[in-house]
Amino acid sequence: MDPEGRVALVTGGAQGIGLAIVKQLLANGVKGLSVCDMDSKYDETVRNLNEEFGKDRTIFIKTDVTKEEELKAAFKKTLEKFGGLDIVVNNAGICNDQMWKQVFLVNVNGVIQGTLLALKYMGKDEGGKGGVVINTSSIAGLGGGNGLPMYSATKAAVNEFTRNIGGEYFWNTTGVRVMAVCPGATETRLLSQTVMTYQKDWEKALEEQSKKNQPVQKPEIVAEAVLHMIRKGSSGSIWVSSGVNNMDPTGKVALVTGGARGIGFEICKELLRAGVK
């Protein structure tokens, strides 16, 4: 899908990766975009976006994704304001294992509810035109010990939910492609200020893993990956954005060990779809 002329909704869209995705979508021609976040102070962010990308293309909707009625209202307001909806990015997330119950509410419940609403309003079986859903996950959800078992579990749940609801049956029924992006270490407030382990002594495991996740990438790198997914990604696929650059695989040659089944086979299919020669 080409974003030009489309309508998008992005949760957690006022800062970090979410804001980078918002800017990427606006720069690539979306006609209307709802920034959904919890704090009304981000009204100023939206005013700045409208100054940069054009008046009235962006609106701010105060939204707590753990509250079903607020999330429903955000979808309805987007439809009323812009007359449609084509792209949903479920990006809102927190990383604080000391508040693990809230982490599950935001990172899992919020993503599931956002996806189900996207299917309701965009699904061809519901009278919609189809569309794209991107769920923001993390490389923490792909396995390995990092001192954040609860946060990692939420992202693993997002990945598995995305694989399932993005499967062939749902895609054929709804016309909505559902995918997940797993950013590596990224320069955001989530990384620098709000990451908290359940116990103080678990920080050592986090520090050791952080050393392995270098270099830290800019949010804009993740946004570029999301744009590529919107344009070319297949439903149910899980993408990783890590490091300082994302290579366009078009025309490249790839070698995949263990590529005959399981995850390896899925990687092979995605590389072929993306244009390796």
C-alpha positions as CSV (number, residue, x, y, z in Angstrom):
1,M,0.0,0.0,0.0
2,D,1.2,3.5,-0.9
3,P,0.5,5.8,2.1
4,E,-0.2,8.8,-0.2
5,G,-3.8,9.9,0.2
6,R,-4.5,7.5,3.0
7,V,-5.7,8.0,6.6
8,A,-3.6,6.6,9.6
9,L,-4.0,6.3,13.3
10,V,-0.9,5.8,15.5
11,T,-1.1,5.0,19.3
12,G,1.9,6.2,21.3
13,G,2.5,8.6,18.4
14,A,3.7,11.7,20.2
15,Q,7.2,10.7,21.0
16,G,10.0,8.3,20.2
17,I,9.4,5.6,17.6
18,G,5.7,6.6,17.3
19,L,6.5,10.2,16.5
20,A,9.1,9.1,13.9
21,I,6.5,6.8,12.2
22,V,4.0,9.7,12.3
23,K,6.5,12.0,10.5
24,Q,7.4,9.3,8.0
25,L,3.8,8.8,7.1
26,L,3.1,12.5,6.7
27,A,6.3,13.0,4.6
28,N,5.0,10.2,2.3
29,G,1.6,11.8,1.7
30,V,-1.0,10.6,4.2
31,K,-3.9,13.0,4.0
32,G,-5.0,12.6,7.6
33,L,-3.4,11.2,10.7
34,S,-4.5,10.8,14.3
35,V,-1.8,10.9,17.0
36,C,-3.2,9.0,20.0
37,D,-1.4,9.4,23.3
38,M,-2.1,9.7,27.0
39,D,-0.9,13.2,27.9
40,S,-2.7,16.4,26.6
41,K,0.7,18.2,26.6
42,Y,1.3,16.6,23.2
43,D,-1.1,19.0,21.7
44,E,1.9,21.2,21.0
45,T,3.6,18.4,19.2
46,V,0.6,18.1,16.8
47,R,0.6,21.8,16.2
48,N,4.2,21.6,15.2
49,L,3.4,18.7,12.9
50,N,0.7,20.7,11.2
51,E,3.1,23.6,10.7
52,E,5.7,21.3,9.2
53,F,3.5,19.1,7.0
54,G,0.4,21.1,6.4
55,K,-2.6,22.5,8.2
56,D,-5.2,20.1,9.6
57,R,-3.5,16.9,8.4
58,T,-2.9,15.8,11.9
59,I,-5.1,15.7,15.0
60,F,-4.3,14.7,18.6
61,I,-6.6,12.4,20.5
62,K,-6.0,11.8,24.2
63,T,-6.1,8.1,24.5
64,D,-5.3,5.5,27.2
65,V,-5.1,2.2,25.2
66,T,-5.9,0.2,28.4
67,K,-9.4,1.8,28.4
68,E,-11.5,0.2,25.7
69,E,-14.0,3.1,25.4
70,E,-11.2,5.7,24.9
71,L,-9.6,3.6,22.1
72,K,-13.0,3.1,20.4
73,A,-13.6,6.8,20.6
74,A,-10.2,7.5,18.9
75,F,-11.1,5.2,16.0
76,K,-14.5,6.8,15.6
77,K,-13.1,10.4,15.8
78,T,-10.6,9.5,13.1
79,L,-13.3,8.2,10.8
80,E,-15.5,11.2,11.5
81,K,-12.7,13.7,10.9
82,F,-11.0,12.2,7.8
83,G,-13.8,10.0,6.3
84,G,-11.9,6.7,6.4
85,L,-9.1,4.7,7.9
86,D,-6.4,2.7,6.1
87,I,-3.4,2.3,8.4
88,V,-3.2,1.6,12.1
89,V,0.0,1.5,14.1
90,N,-0.4,0.0,17.6
91,N,2.8,1.5,19.0
92,A,1.9,2.5,22.6
93,G,4.1,0.6,25.1
94,I,5.8,0.7,28.4
95,C,8.8,-1.1,29.9
96,N,8.6,-1.4,33.7
97,D,8.7,-4.9,35.1
98,Q,8.0,-3.5,38.6
99,M,4.5,-2.6,37.2
100,W,4.2,-5.8,35.2
101,K,0.4,-6.0,35.4
102,Q,0.2,-2.6,33.8
103,V,2.8,-3.6,31.2
104,F,0.6,-6.4,30.1
105,L,-2.5,-4.1,29.9
106,V,-0.7,-1.6,27.7
107,N,1.6,-3.9,25.6
108,V,-0.7,-6.8,25.1
109,N,-4.3,-5.8,25.7
110,G,-3.8,-2.4,24.0
111,V,-2.3,-4.1,20.9
112,I,-5.1,-6.7,20.7
113,Q,-7.9,-4.2,21.2
114,G,-6.3,-1.8,18.6
115,T,-6.0,-4.6,16.1
116,L,-9.6,-5.9,16.6
117,L,-10.9,-2.3,16.2
118,A,-8.8,-2.0,13.0
119,L,-10.4,-5.1,11.6
120,K,-13.8,-3.9,12.6
121,Y,-13.5,-0.5,10.8
122,M,-11.2,-1.6,7.9
123,G,-12.1,-5.2,7.2
124,K,-13.8,-6.0,4.0
125,D,-16.1,-8.4,5.8
126,E,-17.3,-5.4,7.8
127,G,-17.9,-3.2,4.8
128,G,-14.4,-1.6,4.8
129,K,-11.8,-1.4,2.1
130,G,-9.1,-3.4,3.8
131,G,-5.9,-1.8,5.2
132,V,-2.7,-2.4,7.1
133,V,-2.0,-2.9,10.8
134,I,1.6,-2.6,12.3
135,N,2.1,-3.8,15.8
136,T,5.2,-2.5,17.6
137,S,7.0,-5.4,19.3
138,S,10.7,-5.7,20.2
139,I,13.7,-8.0,19.7
140,A,13.1,-8.8,23.4
141,G,10.1,-10.8,22.3
142,L,12.3,-13.1,20.1
143,G,14.0,-14.9,23.0
144,G,17.1,-14.6,25.2
145,G,17.6,-13.4,28.8
146,N,17.7,-9.7,29.3
147,G,16.6,-9.0,32.9
148,L,13.1,-8.0,31.7
149,P,11.1,-11.3,31.6
150,M,7.7,-9.7,32.0
151,Y,8.3,-7.0,29.3
152,S,9.8,-9.7,27.0
153,A,6.7,-11.9,27.5
154,T,4.4,-9.1,26.4
155,K,6.4,-8.7,23.2
156,A,6.5,-12.4,22.5
157,A,2.7,-12.3,22.9
158,V,2.4,-9.5,20.4
159,N,4.5,-11.5,17.9
160,E,2.4,-14.7,18.2
161,F,-0.9,-12.7,18.1
162,T,0.3,-11.0,15.0
163,R,1.4,-14.2,13.3
164,N,-2.0,-15.7,14.0
165,I,-4.4,-12.9,13.2
166,G,-2.2,-12.0,10.2
167,G,-2.6,-15.5,8.8
168,E,-4.1,-16.5,5.5
169,Y,-7.6,-17.0,6.7
170,F,-7.9,-13.6,8.3
171,W,-6.1,-11.9,5.4
172,N,-8.5,-13.4,2.8
173,T,-11.5,-12.6,5.0
174,T,-10.7,-9.0,5.9
175,G,-8.2,-7.7,3.4
176,V,-6.3,-6.3,6.3
177,R,-2.5,-7.1,6.5
178,V,-1.3,-7.4,10.1
179,M,2.4,-7.3,10.8
180,A,4.8,-6.6,13.7
181,V,8.1,-4.7,13.8
182,C,10.7,-5.7,16.4
183,P,13.0,-2.8,17.0
184,G,16.5,-3.4,18.4
185,A,17.9,-0.9,20.9
186,T,16.6,2.5,19.9
187,E,17.3,6.0,21.2
188,T,14.0,6.8,22.9
189,R,12.7,7.9,26.3
190,L,11.7,4.3,26.9
191,L,15.3,3.2,26.6
192,S,16.9,6.0,28.5
193,Q,14.5,6.8,31.4
194,T,11.7,4.3,32.0
195,V,13.2,0.8,31.7
196,M,13.0,-0.8,35.2
197,T,13.7,-4.4,36.2
198,Y,11.6,-6.2,38.7
199,Q,14.4,-6.5,41.2
200,K,17.5,-4.3,41.5
201,D,19.9,-7.2,41.1
202,W,18.3,-8.1,37.7
203,E,19.8,-4.9,36.2
204,K,23.1,-6.8,35.7
205,A,21.4,-9.1,33.1
206,L,19.9,-6.0,31.4
207,E,23.3,-4.3,31.3
208,E,25.0,-7.4,29.8
209,Q,22.3,-7.7,27.1
210,S,22.5,-3.9,26.4
211,K,26.2,-4.3,25.5
212,K,25.2,-6.9,22.8
213,N,22.5,-4.6,21.3
214,Q,25.0,-2.0,20.0
215,P,24.9,0.2,18.1
216,V,21.7,1.9,19.2
217,Q,19.6,3.0,16.3
218,K,17.7,6.2,15.7
219,P,13.8,6.1,15.8
220,E,13.9,7.2,12.1
221,I,15.4,3.8,11.2
222,V,12.5,2.0,12.6
223,A,10.1,4.4,10.9
224,E,11.7,3.6,7.5
225,A,11.3,-0.1,8.2
226,V,7.6,0.5,9.0
227,L,7.1,2.4,5.7
228,H,8.7,-0.5,3.8
229,M,6.4,-3.0,5.6
230,I,3.3,-0.9,4.8
231,R,4.3,-0.9,1.1
232,K,5.5,-4.5,0.6
233,G,5.1,-6.6,3.8
234,S,3.0,-9.8,3.8
235,S,0.4,-10.3,6.4
236,G,1.5,-12.3,9.5
237,S,5.2,-11.4,9.0
238,I,7.5,-10.3,11.8
239,W,10.2,-7.8,10.9
240,V,13.4,-6.8,12.8
241,S,14.8,-3.3,12.7
242,S,18.2,-3.2,14.3
243,G,21.4,-1.2,13.8
244,V,22.2,2.0,12.0
245,N,21.0,1.1,8.5
246,N,18.3,-1.0,6.9
247,M,19.4,-2.5,3.6
248,D,16.9,-2.7,0.8
249,P,17.1,-6.3,-0.3
250,T,16.0,-5.6,-3.8
251,G,18.5,-7.1,-6.2
252,K,20.7,-8.5,-3.4
253,V,21.9,-12.1,-2.9
254,A,21.1,-13.9,0.4
255,L,22.2,-17.0,2.2
256,V,20.0,-18.5,5.0
257,T,21.1,-21.4,7.1
258,G,18.4,-23.6,8.5
259,G,16.1,-22.1,5.8
260,A,14.1,-25.2,4.9
261,R,11.5,-24.9,7.6
262,G,10.1,-22.9,10.5
263,I,11.5,-19.4,11.1
264,G,14.2,-19.9,8.5
265,F,11.7,-20.8,5.8
266,E,9.6,-17.7,6.7
267,I,12.7,-15.5,6.4
268,C,13.4,-17.0,2.9
269,K,9.8,-16.2,1.8
270,E,10.0,-12.6,3.1
271,L,13.4,-12.0,1.3
272,L,12.0,-13.3,-2.0
273,R,8.9,-11.2,-1.6
274,A,11.1,-8.2,-0.9
275,G,13.0,-8.7,-4.2
276,V,16.2,-10.6,-3.6
277,K,17.5,-11.9,-7.0
